[in-house]
Amino acid sequence: MFVFREAELTDVDRISNLHAQSWQQNYRGSFSDEFLDDEVHSDRLKVWTERFHNPKENQHIVIAEDNGQLLGFICSYFEESPIYGTYLDNLHVSDAAKGKGIGTKLMRKLVQEISSRNYKNGFYLWVLNTNYAAITFYDRIGGEALETVEANDIGDAVFRKTRYAWKDMNAFLNVVKTKIRIEK
């Protein structure tokens, strides 16, 4: 059975490794092969070490694991935008856990946390335009593609990314209720 819990400092290596592997699998064509093959692991470890040692006040990280094996994680920043609400900065699921509803359940946990804090603006994320699997997933669970921009804020190249938003959290919960079996 999957366990969801708030991430701890001891999870840094596992989170950074899964993040790097996810980029290697999904961002070919967005970043250089040199960056993905030689630099991404140290880059992600630096980012995650910083996030755990100097967290922003609104940072929230949850992991999913099964018998100690990291299946996925989500990192968000509550009420980061006055327009779009909570920023879902990272959502990554291991290859071994894909298709088991982990990503959807992590997003569902985020929405429940947003609601418990009485935030009303929904949530949003940015997805690289070359990450077709993620785009398909976000479309399937009711995300609204709002805008596409050119950026170079991560990695080592200029890329295009699209902002997806879920303004109505109840609508999101209704959509995912039909997509996953809710574990009690």
C-alpha positions, 0 to 999 in steps of 0.5 A: 500500500502506498504511503504519503507523507511530508518529505524530510531532509533525509529524502533529499538524495532520493528526491533529487535522483528521481527528479534528475531521472525524470528530466532525463526521460522527458526533457530530451530535445528541451535541454542538451544531451550533455546537460542531461547526461553529465550535469542534471544529477548535481544540478538537481541535488544542489536545488533540492539541498537548498530547498530543504536547508532554506525552505520558503515559508509556503513550501510544501513537499509530499512524497509517495512511497511503498515499503521505503521505495520512493514512487513519486513526489510533489513540491508546491508553494501555497498562494504563490500567485494572487491570480492562479493560487498555489504553484505546483512546481514539481510532480514526478513519478518513478517509471516503476510507479507510472500508471498506478495513479500516484501523480493523480493522488499526489495532486489530490493530496495537494488540493485537499491541503489547499482546501484545508488552509482555506485558499480559494485561487486553485493551483497551477503549474508549468509544463515543457512543451516536449513533455507530451506524457505530462501534457496528455495527463494534465488535459485528461484531469481537467487542466486548462492550458492558459498560455505558452511562453519561451523561457530559460529558467531551468536547464541549459537551453531556451524552451517553450512551456505552457501554464496549466491551471485548475481554478475550481478545486471541486471540479478537479476533485470530481474529475479525478474521483472518476479517474482513480480508485480512492484508497481509504 
